[in-house]
Amino acid sequence: MKLILTREVPGLGNAGDVVTVKDGYGRNFLLPRGNAIVWSKGGEGQIDGIKRARTAREIRDLDHAKEIKNKLESSNVIVKVKVGSSGTMFGSVTDKAIVAAIKSATGETVDRHKIKMDKHIKKVGKYTVKIALESAVIANVPIVVVSDK
């Protein structure tokens, strides 16, 4: 099945690319989610518009991503967690907790799926979390995990 991607699909291509995929993948995954449209001679004209919009968005987003990166790296992000009497945490720090702490500290909203942690945070202390804002912009955000008491 020949399709025109309307959004970036990891491992497949970017918006405006013409790709050939298996029928089931296109019919059951890409088309219902709006990630692609069926290729046709008339659809060929849409490719230029999609690519123009993508390049304009990338330039604007890259500059904006760099601004957000600077803001995140210079901020003081504090995650409050429940800690037992012996000083151990209940569970671990989740990506949702990190997103909430970033939102309260900086006012910026970050996609939780873009957060990369080397290992689970299970102790109180200082950590660095990587956030992929764009493909070329990765922010190293300092996180301080403290007790909520």
Backbone as ProteinMPNN parsed JSONL, in Angstrom:
{"seq_chain_A": "MKLILTREVPGLGNAGDVVTVKDGYGRNFLLPRGNAIVWSKGGEGQIDGIKRARTAREIRDLDHAKEIKNKLESSNVIVKVKVGSSGTMFGSVTDKAIVAAIKSATGETVDRHKIKMDKHIKKVGKYTVKIALESAVIANVPIVVVSDK", "coords_chain_A": {"N_chain_A": [[0.856, -1.169, 0.0], [0.6, 2.165, -0.876], [1.355, 5.176, 0.663], [0.972, 8.59, 1.834], [2.668, 10.28, 4.235], [1.348, 12.186, 6.899], [2.205, 13.035, 9.298], [5.123, 12.797, 11.42], [6.4, 9.564, 11.653], [7.951, 7.425, 13.739], [10.704, 5.505, 12.689], [9.681, 5.136, 10.182], [9.18, 7.478, 8.561], [9.076, 11.04, 7.695], [6.709, 13.802, 7.775], [5.052, 14.24, 4.713], [6.501, 12.421, 3.243], [6.502, 9.788, 0.847], [5.554, 6.533, 1.299], [5.812, 2.952, 1.196], [3.936, 0.479, 2.577], [2.865, -2.486, 4.364], [-0.436, -3.728, 3.744], [-2.159, -4.172, 5.985], [-0.906, -2.757, 8.087], [-1.037, -0.138, 7.165], [-3.842, 0.193, 6.803], [-4.936, -0.463, 9.329], [-3.468, 0.933, 11.264], [-1.954, 3.348, 10.469], [-3.724, 4.936, 8.794], [-6.265, 5.163, 10.302], [-5.432, 6.665, 12.536], [-4.732, 9.061, 11.493], [-2.187, 9.489, 10.598], [-1.396, 9.185, 8.02], [-2.288, 9.511, 4.507], [-3.996, 8.041, 1.728], [-2.06, 7.384, -1.131], [-2.304, 9.095, -4.182], [-2.697, 10.308, -7.576], [-3.745, 12.896, -7.417], [-3.173, 13.429, -4.777], [-0.487, 13.841, -4.832], [0.009, 16.545, -5.181], [-0.44, 17.551, -2.663], [1.787, 16.896, -1.241], [3.889, 18.779, -1.525], [2.821, 20.965, -0.105], [2.599, 19.864, 2.464], [5.293, 19.348, 3.029], [6.348, 21.968, 2.939], [4.997, 23.137, 5.093], [6.036, 21.532, 7.114], [8.814, 22.193, 7.11], [8.689, 24.903, 7.793], [7.594, 24.698, 10.336], [9.553, 23.196, 11.66], [11.781, 24.944, 11.744], [10.765, 27.035, 13.295], [10.072, 25.559, 15.577], [12.556, 24.509, 16.327], [14.054, 26.744, 17.168], [12.39, 27.548, 19.23], [12.516, 25.257, 20.803], [15.175, 25.363, 21.649], [15.058, 27.622, 23.261], [13.342, 26.709, 25.267], [14.917, 24.627, 26.227], [17.096, 26.026, 27.403], [15.688, 27.345, 29.41], [14.717, 25.181, 30.947], [17.082, 23.889, 31.772], [18.229, 25.799, 33.41], [16.496, 25.994, 35.476], [15.037, 25.288, 38.751], [14.018, 22.382, 39.586], [11.886, 20.668, 41.649], [10.944, 17.648, 43.016], [8.517, 16.309, 44.988], [8.175, 13.608, 47.185], [6.689, 10.74, 48.832], [8.107, 9.58, 51.772], [9.275, 7.02, 53.859], [9.636, 6.316, 57.428], [12.159, 5.279, 57.728], [13.557, 6.503, 55.757], [13.328, 5.613, 53.175], [11.877, 5.61, 49.888], [8.452, 5.343, 48.828], [7.79, 3.367, 46.269], [8.761, 4.71, 43.086], [10.087, 7.637, 41.396], [7.989, 8.9, 38.983], [7.52, 9.514, 35.441], [5.337, 11.148, 35.09], [5.239, 12.559, 37.509], [7.562, 14.042, 37.273], [6.959, 15.628, 35.035], [4.858, 17.139, 36.126], [6.257, 18.518, 38.139], [8.048, 20.016, 36.597], [6.244, 21.607, 35.223], [5.148, 23.117, 37.33], [7.442, 24.449, 38.206], [8.525, 25.846, 35.995], [6.479, 26.469, 34.24], [6.298, 25.391, 31.758], [5.068, 22.93, 29.499], [5.797, 19.586, 29.096], [6.16, 16.746, 27.042], [5.555, 13.626, 28.381], [6.515, 11.299, 27.306], [8.857, 11.935, 26.129], [10.775, 12.029, 28.027], [13.786, 10.772, 29.28], [15.291, 8.504, 31.371], [18.177, 7.283, 32.996], [18.098, 5.307, 34.933], [15.671, 4.035, 37.272], [14.421, 6.373, 39.603], [14.813, 6.063, 42.893], [15.557, 7.002, 45.318], [16.018, 9.719, 47.627], [17.466, 12.737, 46.536], [19.824, 14.38, 44.258], [19.412, 14.486, 40.759], [19.851, 14.016, 37.196], [17.875, 14.457, 34.401], [17.155, 13.535, 31.087], [15.602, 15.21, 28.433], [14.122, 14.938, 25.373], [13.54, 17.392, 23.366], [13.451, 18.126, 20.683], [14.644, 16.457, 17.724], [17.297, 17.203, 17.523], [17.73, 18.636, 19.797], [18.39, 18.252, 23.061], [17.601, 18.399, 26.389], [19.264, 18.592, 29.482], [18.008, 18.207, 32.426], [18.187, 19.337, 35.713], [17.1, 17.627, 38.567], [15.69, 17.657, 41.775], [14.996, 15.483, 44.277], [12.911, 15.381, 46.985], [11.676, 14.91, 50.359], [8.178, 14.933, 51.118], [7.492, 15.992, 53.509]], "CA_chain_A": [[0.0, 0.0, 0.0], [1.388, 3.385, -0.996], [0.748, 6.211, 1.493], [1.664, 9.856, 2.061], [2.644, 10.539, 5.678], [0.938, 13.534, 7.285], [2.949, 13.309, 10.524], [6.318, 11.983, 11.58], [6.187, 8.232, 12.219], [9.291, 6.907, 14.034], [11.096, 4.296, 11.989], [9.067, 5.06, 8.86], [9.477, 8.676, 7.782], [8.581, 12.334, 8.14], [5.532, 14.306, 7.083], [5.274, 14.523, 3.299], [7.195, 11.317, 2.588], [5.688, 8.731, 0.253], [6.085, 5.268, 1.783], [5.079, 1.74, 0.859], [3.821, -0.357, 3.769], [1.929, -3.594, 4.219], [-1.825, -3.273, 3.752], [-2.724, -4.182, 7.339], [-0.292, -1.676, 8.863], [-1.607, 1.118, 6.688], [-5.285, 0.221, 7.005], [-5.316, -0.597, 10.732], [-2.705, 1.78, 12.175], [-1.611, 4.68, 9.97], [-4.881, 5.694, 8.305], [-7.236, 5.57, 11.338], [-4.856, 7.65, 13.464], [-4.466, 10.306, 10.781], [-0.755, 9.626, 10.339], [-1.143, 9.076, 6.588], [-3.409, 9.485, 3.579], [-3.715, 7.138, 0.619], [-1.387, 8.05, -2.233], [-2.994, 9.147, -5.473], [-2.129, 11.361, -8.431], [-4.19, 14.167, -6.846], [-2.499, 13.593, -3.496], [0.891, 14.264, -5.097], [0.06, 17.991, -4.996], [-0.435, 17.858, -1.238], [3.114, 16.619, -0.68], [4.64, 20.033, -1.427], [2.247, 21.744, 0.986], [2.961, 19.21, 3.726], [6.726, 19.559, 3.256], [6.551, 23.384, 3.254], [4.531, 23.344, 6.474], [6.97, 20.851, 8.018], [10.055, 22.957, 7.237], [8.397, 26.125, 8.549], [7.375, 24.298, 11.723], [10.827, 22.757, 12.231], [12.616, 26.108, 12.043], [10.16, 27.709, 14.439], [10.147, 24.674, 16.721], [13.948, 24.354, 16.749], [14.393, 27.922, 17.966], [11.58, 27.485, 20.449], [13.06, 24.158, 21.607], [16.404, 25.846, 22.28], [14.657, 28.517, 24.347], [12.816, 25.857, 26.34], [16.067, 23.911, 26.789], [17.8, 26.943, 28.302], [14.828, 27.595, 30.567], [14.661, 23.971, 31.768], [18.391, 23.594, 32.369], [18.554, 26.788, 34.441], [15.445, 26.017, 36.498], [15.198, 24.49, 39.956], [12.87, 21.482, 39.584], [11.84, 19.893, 42.888], [9.912, 16.616, 43.03], [8.234, 15.889, 46.359], [7.723, 12.214, 47.233], [6.437, 10.195, 50.158], [9.259, 8.859, 52.295], [8.983, 6.353, 55.121], [10.415, 6.742, 58.602], [13.545, 4.839, 57.567], [14.193, 7.302, 54.709], [13.155, 5.006, 51.854], [10.717, 6.073, 49.153], [7.407, 4.401, 48.461], [7.793, 3.335, 44.802], [9.82, 5.487, 42.463], [9.639, 8.872, 40.769], [7.473, 8.601, 37.654], [7.625, 10.582, 34.46], [4.222, 12.076, 35.336], [5.643, 13.428, 38.614], [8.576, 14.954, 36.739], [6.253, 16.597, 34.192], [4.135, 18.047, 37.02], [7.241, 19.37, 38.81], [8.546, 20.961, 35.589], [5.143, 22.549, 34.962], [5.033, 24.051, 38.451], [8.671, 25.237, 38.35], [8.822, 26.7, 34.846], [5.286, 26.806, 33.468], [6.391, 24.713, 30.462], [4.493, 21.596, 29.419], [6.702, 18.668, 28.41], [5.567, 15.435, 26.774], [6.174, 12.659, 29.29], [7.158, 10.244, 26.524], [10.168, 12.432, 25.692], [11.685, 11.985, 29.173], [14.655, 9.594, 29.309], [16.037, 8.358, 32.626], [19.129, 6.176, 32.937], [17.583, 4.265, 35.817], [14.562, 4.518, 38.089], [14.809, 7.191, 40.746], [14.2, 5.426, 44.052], [16.101, 7.58, 46.543], [16.026, 11.172, 47.718], [18.756, 13.282, 46.133], [19.899, 15.166, 43.029], [19.503, 13.669, 39.554], [19.735, 14.707, 35.919], [16.963, 13.76, 33.502], [17.264, 14.019, 29.714], [14.324, 15.408, 27.751], [14.318, 15.167, 23.943], [12.565, 18.374, 22.907], [13.474, 17.93, 19.235], [15.624, 15.422, 17.407], [18.646, 17.729, 17.723], [17.783, 19.418, 21.042], [18.155, 17.432, 24.253], [17.843, 19.181, 27.602], [19.66, 17.878, 30.695], [17.299, 18.951, 33.463], [18.508, 18.912, 37.076], [15.921, 17.323, 39.376], [15.977, 17.409, 43.18], [13.933, 14.684, 44.889], [12.876, 15.658, 48.418], [10.544, 14.381, 51.102], [7.047, 15.854, 51.127], [7.229, 16.466, 54.879]], "C_chain_A": [[0.903, 1.233, 0.0], [0.651, 4.504, -0.278], [1.605, 7.464, 1.51], [1.537, 10.148, 3.552], [2.251, 11.988, 5.938], [1.618, 13.979, 8.566], [4.209, 12.455, 10.529], [5.932, 10.656, 12.235], [7.575, 7.646, 12.458], [9.546, 5.587, 13.314], [10.528, 4.178, 10.588], [9.378, 6.273, 8.006], [8.882, 9.915, 8.393], [7.349, 12.733, 7.353], [5.886, 14.669, 5.649], [5.999, 13.423, 2.552], [6.184, 10.334, 2.01], [6.333, 7.407, 0.644], [5.211, 4.123, 1.291], [5.113, 0.841, 2.086], [2.878, -1.518, 3.468], [0.504, -3.08, 4.41], [-2.408, -3.183, 5.157], [-2.197, -3.046, 8.188], [-0.892, -0.338, 8.458], [-3.073, 1.245, 7.043], [-5.676, 0.252, 8.486], [-4.604, 0.366, 11.682], [-2.541, 3.204, 11.64], [-2.831, 5.505, 9.567], [-5.866, 6.078, 9.41], [-6.719, 6.634, 12.299], [-4.527, 8.972, 12.79], [-2.997, 10.54, 10.505], [-0.431, 9.603, 8.856], [-2.441, 9.207, 5.818], [-3.012, 8.58, 2.423], [-3.106, 7.937, -0.526], [-2.264, 7.984, -3.475], [-2.337, 10.233, -6.3], [-2.507, 12.737, -7.887], [-3.493, 14.464, -5.53], [-1.063, 14.042, -3.646], [1.041, 15.765, -4.854], [0.106, 18.384, -3.527], [0.94, 17.687, -0.614], [3.911, 17.909, -0.512], [4.132, 20.888, -0.273], [2.625, 21.179, 2.341], [4.43, 19.456, 4.044], [7.036, 21.01, 3.593], [6.139, 23.673, 4.692], [5.491, 22.706, 7.466], [8.244, 21.658, 8.203], [9.827, 24.25, 8.008], [8.233, 25.807, 10.031], [8.68, 23.883, 12.383], [11.702, 23.936, 12.611], [12.069, 26.823, 13.271], [10.295, 26.851, 15.691], [11.578, 24.507, 17.218], [14.391, 25.541, 17.595], [13.644, 27.906, 19.291], [12.105, 26.39, 21.367], [14.348, 24.586, 22.31], [16.097, 26.797, 23.426], [14.156, 27.712, 25.545], [13.953, 25.101, 27.019], [16.809, 24.797, 27.785], [17.001, 27.199, 29.571], [14.803, 26.395, 31.506], [15.979, 23.707, 32.482], [18.767, 24.583, 33.469], [17.523, 26.81, 35.57], [15.785, 25.112, 37.674], [13.956, 23.615, 40.098], [12.94, 20.59, 40.823], [10.661, 18.93, 42.809], [9.735, 16.165, 44.473], [7.632, 14.491, 46.331], [7.461, 11.802, 48.671], [7.628, 9.337, 50.573], [8.878, 8.271, 53.647], [9.878, 6.836, 56.243], [11.882, 6.332, 58.495], [14.268, 5.595, 56.452], [14.066, 6.716, 53.319], [11.861, 5.508, 51.214], [9.709, 4.95, 48.972], [7.321, 4.415, 46.936], [8.973, 4.085, 44.238], [9.22, 6.739, 41.838], [9.217, 8.544, 39.334], [7.669, 9.785, 36.717], [6.495, 11.6, 34.633], [4.564, 13.043, 36.465], [6.671, 14.452, 38.144], [7.916, 16.024, 35.884], [5.513, 17.616, 35.055], [5.09, 19.012, 37.718], [7.81, 20.412, 37.843], [7.491, 22.019, 35.308], [5.035, 23.579, 36.088], [6.266, 24.946, 38.581], [8.865, 26.241, 37.216], [7.594, 27.171, 34.087], [5.266, 26.147, 32.095], [5.76, 23.326, 30.55], [5.397, 20.726, 28.56], [5.975, 17.349, 28.207], [6.291, 14.392, 27.607], [6.881, 11.536, 28.541], [8.554, 10.658, 26.047], [11.198, 12.407, 26.82], [12.458, 10.675, 29.168], [15.447, 9.594, 30.616], [16.958, 7.155, 32.497], [18.648, 4.999, 33.773], [16.431, 4.86, 36.613], [15.098, 5.308, 39.279], [14.058, 6.65, 41.958], [14.706, 5.968, 45.377], [16.019, 9.092, 46.46], [17.418, 11.663, 47.322], [18.657, 14.099, 44.858], [20.136, 14.241, 41.844], [19.454, 14.57, 38.333], [18.892, 13.84, 34.996], [17.111, 14.368, 32.119], [15.864, 14.095, 29.103], [14.624, 15.759, 26.306], [13.224, 16.103, 23.447], [12.383, 18.301, 21.399], [14.523, 16.867, 18.967], [17.054, 15.895, 17.673], [18.807, 18.478, 19.045], [17.398, 18.517, 22.211], [18.549, 18.25, 25.472], [18.214, 18.248, 28.745], [19.122, 18.67, 31.881], [17.693, 18.443, 34.833], [17.235, 18.762, 37.901], [16.392, 17.078, 40.805], [14.774, 16.694, 43.769], [14.022, 14.882, 46.395], [11.648, 15.02, 49.045], [9.42, 15.403, 51.12], [6.725, 16.396, 52.519], [8.053, 17.666, 55.22]], "O_chain_A": [[1.849, 1.324, 0.782], [-0.519, 4.765, -0.554], [2.805, 7.417, 1.238], [0.427, 10.252, 4.074], [2.751, 12.904, 5.286], [1.612, 15.166, 8.892], [4.344, 11.515, 9.746], [5.226, 10.632, 13.243], [8.308, 7.392, 11.502], [8.714, 4.679, 13.329], [10.847, 3.23, 9.87], [9.795, 6.132, 6.856], [8.265, 9.872, 9.457], [6.987, 12.076, 6.376], [6.896, 15.326, 5.398], [6.104, 13.488, 1.327], [5.139, 10.079, 2.609], [7.509, 7.176, 0.363], [4.027, 4.303, 1.006], [6.184, 0.483, 2.575], [2.185, -1.528, 2.45], [0.27, -2.12, 5.143], [-3.084, -2.206, 5.48], [-2.956, -2.429, 8.936], [-1.215, 0.491, 9.308], [-3.507, 2.288, 7.531], [-6.641, 0.921, 8.856], [-5.082, 0.596, 12.793], [-2.95, 4.161, 12.298], [-2.948, 6.663, 9.967], [-6.278, 7.237, 9.457], [-7.504, 7.425, 12.822], [-4.086, 9.91, 13.455], [-2.594, 11.665, 10.209], [0.679, 9.959, 8.46], [-3.533, 9.045, 6.362], [-1.825, 8.375, 2.168], [-3.573, 9.029, -0.852], [-2.879, 6.96, -3.774], [-1.514, 10.996, -5.792], [-1.681, 13.649, -7.892], [-3.248, 15.625, -5.204], [-0.474, 14.567, -2.701], [2.083, 16.212, -4.375], [0.636, 19.441, -3.185], [1.226, 18.272, 0.43], [4.541, 18.116, 0.525], [4.928, 21.473, 0.46], [2.938, 21.929, 3.265], [4.781, 19.739, 5.19], [7.89, 21.275, 4.439], [6.846, 24.369, 5.421], [5.741, 23.261, 8.536], [8.719, 21.802, 9.329], [10.681, 24.655, 8.797], [8.686, 26.569, 10.885], [8.895, 24.187, 13.556], [12.305, 23.938, 13.685], [12.822, 27.174, 14.179], [10.604, 27.373, 16.762], [11.792, 24.374, 18.423], [15.035, 25.36, 18.628], [14.208, 28.216, 20.341], [12.138, 26.571, 22.584], [14.579, 24.203, 23.456], [16.787, 26.788, 24.446], [14.505, 27.999, 26.69], [13.958, 24.948, 28.24], [17.115, 24.359, 28.894], [17.557, 27.262, 30.668], [14.86, 26.562, 32.725], [15.992, 23.344, 33.659], [19.542, 24.246, 34.364], [17.672, 27.574, 36.523], [16.695, 24.285, 37.603], [12.953, 24.049, 40.663], [13.908, 19.859, 41.026], [9.526, 19.339, 42.566], [10.681, 15.698, 45.107], [6.707, 14.214, 45.567], [7.947, 12.433, 49.61], [8.09, 8.481, 49.818], [8.246, 8.931, 54.472], [10.768, 7.661, 56.035], [12.75, 6.962, 59.099], [15.455, 5.364, 56.219], [14.633, 7.256, 52.37], [10.882, 5.792, 51.903], [10.059, 3.77, 48.964], [6.825, 5.385, 46.364], [10.054, 4.101, 44.826], [8.0, 6.883, 41.761], [9.995, 7.978, 38.566], [7.946, 10.904, 37.149], [6.679, 12.784, 34.351], [4.219, 14.222, 36.392], [6.644, 15.604, 38.576], [8.266, 17.2, 35.986], [5.53, 18.811, 34.762], [4.774, 20.191, 37.876], [8.028, 21.561, 38.227], [7.814, 23.199, 35.171], [4.851, 24.769, 35.831], [6.148, 26.089, 39.023], [9.318, 27.362, 37.449], [7.657, 28.166, 33.365], [4.309, 26.327, 31.342], [5.905, 22.634, 31.558], [5.723, 21.087, 27.43], [5.258, 16.885, 29.094], [7.516, 14.288, 27.542], [7.764, 10.886, 29.101], [9.339, 9.814, 25.613], [12.365, 12.727, 26.598], [11.87, 9.598, 29.065], [16.168, 10.542, 30.928], [16.565, 6.124, 31.95], [18.775, 3.842, 33.372], [16.247, 6.077, 36.617], [16.109, 4.942, 39.878], [12.835, 6.76, 42.047], [14.34, 5.465, 46.439], [15.958, 9.671, 45.375], [18.426, 11.079, 47.721], [17.566, 14.468, 44.422], [20.957, 13.327, 41.913], [19.067, 15.735, 38.418], [19.154, 12.649, 34.828], [17.184, 15.589, 31.987], [15.057, 13.176, 29.238], [15.295, 16.753, 26.03], [12.114, 15.665, 23.143], [11.261, 18.405, 20.904], [15.215, 16.427, 19.885], [17.923, 15.091, 18.009], [19.911, 18.91, 19.375], [16.253, 18.081, 22.338], [19.676, 18.732, 25.578], [17.558, 17.228, 28.956], [19.706, 19.674, 32.289], [17.558, 17.251, 35.11], [16.395, 19.661, 37.93], [17.378, 16.374, 41.025], [13.664, 17.226, 43.766], [15.048, 14.6, 47.013], [10.703, 14.64, 48.353], [9.675, 16.608, 51.135], [5.785, 17.174, 52.68], [7.954, 18.187, 56.331]]}, "name": "protein", "num_of_chains": 1, "seq": "MKLILTREVPGLGNAGDVVTVKDGYGRNFLLPRGNAIVWSKGGEGQIDGIKRARTAREIRDLDHAKEIKNKLESSNVIVKVKVGSSGTMFGSVTDKAIVAAIKSATGETVDRHKIKMDKHIKKVGKYTVKIALESAVIANVPIVVVSDK"}
